[in-house]
Amino acid sequence: MDDKIVVLTENGLTELIRRTVAMVLMDLETSLAQKPIPELMNKIQIAEYLVCHVSKIDRYMRRSQIDPLPFDKFGDTPLFRKGAVDEWLKRQKKQRIE
């Protein structure tokens, strides 16, 4: 195996990074578009949907004074309805703007 040294200018490196990021974003967008979002989600799925850590979901659920993340319980398992979560997100966005 021959090792090679590649020399890039700053602009060349910037362009290489830009193209790589663009390709990764396109792949991510394609994979997300192909993956259906379930109407009823568990904690891990809702964390993926909201692009946050599961511990953040726990905090959103405990916000008793403000506007807690809506969920139903099936036994001890919290389940999240996509429609209710989408409405909750709209309220959060509106409260931050005002």
C-alpha positions in Angstrom: 0.0 0.0 0.0 1.5 3.3 -1.1 0.9 6.3 1.2 0.4 9.5 -0.6 0.4 13.0 0.6 -2.2 15.3 -0.8 -1.8 19.1 -0.6 -4.9 21.3 -0.6 -5.2 25.0 -0.6 -7.5 26.6 2.0 -10.1 27.1 -0.7 -9.7 23.6 -1.9 -10.2 22.2 1.6 -13.2 24.5 2.2 -14.8 23.3 -1.1 -14.1 19.6 -0.2 -15.8 20.1 3.2 -18.7 21.9 1.6 -19.3 19.2 -0.9 -19.0 16.4 1.7 -21.5 18.1 4.0 -23.9 18.6 1.1 -23.7 14.9 0.2 -24.3 13.8 3.8 -27.3 16.2 4.1 -28.8 14.9 0.9 -28.4 11.3 2.1 -29.9 12.2 5.5 -32.8 14.0 3.8 -33.4 11.0 1.5 -33.4 8.5 4.4 -35.7 10.6 6.5 -38.1 11.0 3.7 -38.2 7.2 3.2 -38.8 6.5 6.9 -42.4 6.9 7.8 -43.2 8.7 11.1 -45.5 6.6 13.3 -48.6 8.2 14.7 -47.9 6.7 18.2 -44.3 6.8 19.5 -42.4 5.7 22.5 -39.8 7.8 24.3 -36.9 6.9 22.1 -38.9 7.5 18.9 -40.2 10.8 20.1 -36.6 11.9 21.0 -35.6 11.0 17.5 -38.5 12.9 16.0 -37.7 16.0 18.1 -34.0 15.5 17.5 -33.0 15.5 21.1 -31.9 13.2 23.9 -34.3 11.0 25.9 -33.4 12.9 29.1 -34.8 16.1 27.4 -38.1 14.3 26.8 -38.3 13.5 30.5 -37.8 17.2 31.3 -40.4 18.2 28.8 -42.9 15.7 30.4 -42.3 17.1 33.9 -43.0 20.8 33.0 -46.0 21.0 35.3 -46.2 24.8 35.6 -45.7 25.5 32.0 -46.9 23.4 29.1 -45.8 19.7 29.5 -45.2 17.5 26.5 -48.5 15.6 26.0 -48.4 11.8 26.4 -50.7 8.9 27.2 -49.8 6.0 29.4 -50.1 2.4 28.4 -49.3 0.6 31.7 -46.2 2.3 32.9 -45.1 3.2 29.3 -45.6 6.8 28.1 -46.7 7.0 24.5 -46.8 10.1 22.4 -49.3 10.9 19.7 -47.6 12.7 16.8 -50.5 15.1 16.2 -50.6 16.2 19.9 -46.8 16.6 19.9 -46.9 18.7 16.7 -49.5 21.0 18.3 -47.4 21.2 21.5 -44.4 22.2 19.3 -46.5 25.0 17.7 -47.4 26.4 21.1 -43.7 26.3 22.2 -42.7 28.2 19.1 -45.4 30.7 19.5 -44.6 31.3 23.2 -40.9 32.0 22.3 -41.8 34.5 19.7 -44.2 36.5 21.9 
